[in-house]
Structures are given as structure tokens and as C-alpha cells.
Amino acid sequence: MMYVFSMALAIFSSVVYHLVTRSIAPAAHPLVSITVTYITAMLLALALLPFFPLKVSLGESLRQLNWASVGMGVAILEIEVSFLL
């Protein structure tokens, strides 16, 4: 059941992403737009933490991360900028 929900969420979110990307004001500065986008995502992720409790402390969870998390952030930013330019 969770697999079906995950797939449906991915498909729905992809459609919304592409529709919303086309609705961003052309005059908006791309980096300001991306900054607001990711602040919104960060706040939503923090709000969801209580529903997906950590198995270890937040500090330990942060220590378990590696370079890939930063690399993904760089790649996502590059993709977003390329769509908005």
C-alpha cells in the first residue's frame, strides 16, 4: 500500500512541479525565486519531522550525512537555475 502511495505522490508532485514552474513570473529574479522555493521546502520538511520521528538525535542524524547531501543541493540548484533562465 505504501508503495502505491509513494508512486502516486511522486507522479502528482512531478505534475504540480512542472505546472508551477511555468507559472513563475518571468520578471522574477531566478535566484530569489529559488531561495523562496527552498525556504518553503525547508519549513515544510521541519514541520513534517514530528510525523517521521528521528531514531537518533538531530546532531547524530546530521553527522550521519555525507558529501552526497551537499552534492544533491548543488545539482538541484543547477537544475532549477537552468529551468528558470
N, C-alpha and C positions, 0 to 999 in steps of 0.2 A: 504493500500500500504506500509506504514512504517513497519507494522508487517512482511510482506513478506521480505522486505529489511533486517530487523533485523535478521530474521531466516537465510537468505542466507549468511549474513555477519558472523554469528556465525558458520555456517557449514563450510564456506570457511576458516575462521580463525582457526578452530579446525584442519582441514586437513593440513593447512600450518604449524601450531604449531607442529604437530606430525612429519611431514616430516623434518622440520628444526631441531627439537630436535635430530633426528637420524643423522643429518649431522654435529653436533658439534664435533670438533676434540677430540678424546678420550684422547689425551695427555693434553688438556687444563684443567687448574685448575677449578673445578666446581664453586667455589665462584667468581672467576674472570669472568667467563663466565656469571654467573647470574648478576653480577654487571653491566657488559656491556649491557646485555639484558634490565635491568630495567632503566638504564640511557637512553637508546634508547626510551623505552616506556614513560619515564617522559618527554623527549624532544618532542616527538610526541603529548603527551597529552597537553603540554603547547602550542604547535603550533596550536592545534585544538580549544583552548579556544575562539578565536575570532569568530569561527563559531557556538559556543554554548555559547552565552553571559551569564554572571552571572546575576542573578536577584537582588543580593545584592553585597556588596563589597567583595573582596577576603578575607579580615580579618573576616568578618561576616560569609562567607562561611566556613572558617576554623573553626570558633567557633561552627558551627552547627554540626560538625563531632563528633562522639563518639568513644568509645573503639573499636567498630567493624572494623573501618578502619585500625587501628593498628593490630588488630587480624587477619584481612584478609591478611595483609602484611606478618605476621608471618607464617600463613598457606600456602600462596603461596610460600614463600621461602622454607619451609619444603618439599612441593610437588616437587618443582624444584630440590632441592638437591637430593631427593630420586630418581628422574629420571636420574640424571647425575652421581650418584655413581655407 
